[in-house]
Amino acid sequence: MACRGVRGATTADANTSEDILTAARQLLALMIRQNGIKPQDVASATFSTTEDLDAEFPALAARQLGWFDVALMCVHEIDVPGSLRRCVRVMLHWNTDKPADEIIHVYIKQAANLRPDRGNLPPVDWRELEDWISEHLDEAARPSR
């Protein structure tokens, strides 16, 4: 079994805890569903935000989806002039037998422009996605503020 990197990015509507967590949960939910990822197969996940997002740790979204035994880390991206603002990125290290060319990397919202070569997702039914997230949400994992 290989450890594969699964990448994704999205944008938050604003620098609030709620908006950062919503964006991160949506991104993770799509990555999970598109690839069939199970938390027990994830070795670690690194979340990054642009420097204009500091109201919440986006890794909390993974805890809210039940990833209590996955090693998580949050960092800031390099602040490159002219780069996309309010961006949340994640890299999962996933133990899988799936070959690298079958991994689906997820780029949504304004972040879809970062990797137009990866824009092969079917249209997202956002209401259905939020329903799936609600079904998997662990209410015990709440922001500390």
Secondary structure as the mmCIF struct_conf table of DSSP 4:
data_model
#
loop_
_struct_conf.conf_type_id
_struct_conf.id
_struct_conf.beg_label_comp_id
_struct_conf.beg_label_asym_id
_struct_conf.beg_label_seq_id
_struct_conf.end_label_comp_id
_struct_conf.end_label_asym_id
_struct_conf.end_label_seq_id
STRN STRN1 ALA A 2 THR A 11
BEND BEND1 ASP A 13 THR A 16
HELX_RH_AL_P HELX_RH_AL_P1 SER A 17 ASN A 35
TURN_TY1_P TURN_TY1_P1 GLY A 36 GLY A 36
HELX_RH_3T_P HELX_RH_3T_P1 PRO A 39 ASP A 41
STRN STRN2 VAL A 42 THR A 49
TURN_TY1_P TURN_TY1_P2 GLU A 51 ASP A 52
BEND BEND2 ALA A 55 GLU A 56
TURN_TY1_P TURN_TY1_P3 PRO A 58 ALA A 59
HELX_RH_AL_P HELX_RH_AL_P2 LEU A 60 GLN A 64
TURN_TY1_P TURN_TY1_P4 LEU A 65 GLY A 66
BEND BEND3 ASP A 69 VAL A 70
STRN STRN3 ALA A 71 HIS A 76
HELX_LH_PP_P HELX_LH_PP_P1 GLU A 77 ILE A 78
TURN_TY1_P TURN_TY1_P5 PRO A 81 GLY A 82
HELX_LH_PP_P HELX_LH_PP_P2 SER A 83 LEU A 84
BEND BEND4 ARG A 85 ARG A 86
STRN STRN4 CYS A 87 THR A 96
BEND BEND5 ASP A 97 LYS A 98
HELX_RH_3T_P HELX_RH_3T_P2 ALA A 100 GLU A 102
STRN STRN5 VAL A 106 TYR A 107
HELX_RH_3T_P HELX_RH_3T_P3 LYS A 109 LEU A 114
HELX_RH_3T_P HELX_RH_3T_P4 PRO A 116 ARG A 118
HELX_LH_PP_P HELX_LH_PP_P3 LEU A 121 VAL A 124
HELX_RH_AL_P HELX_RH_AL_P3 TRP A 126 HIS A 136
TURN_TY1_P TURN_TY1_P6 GLU A 139 ALA A 140
#
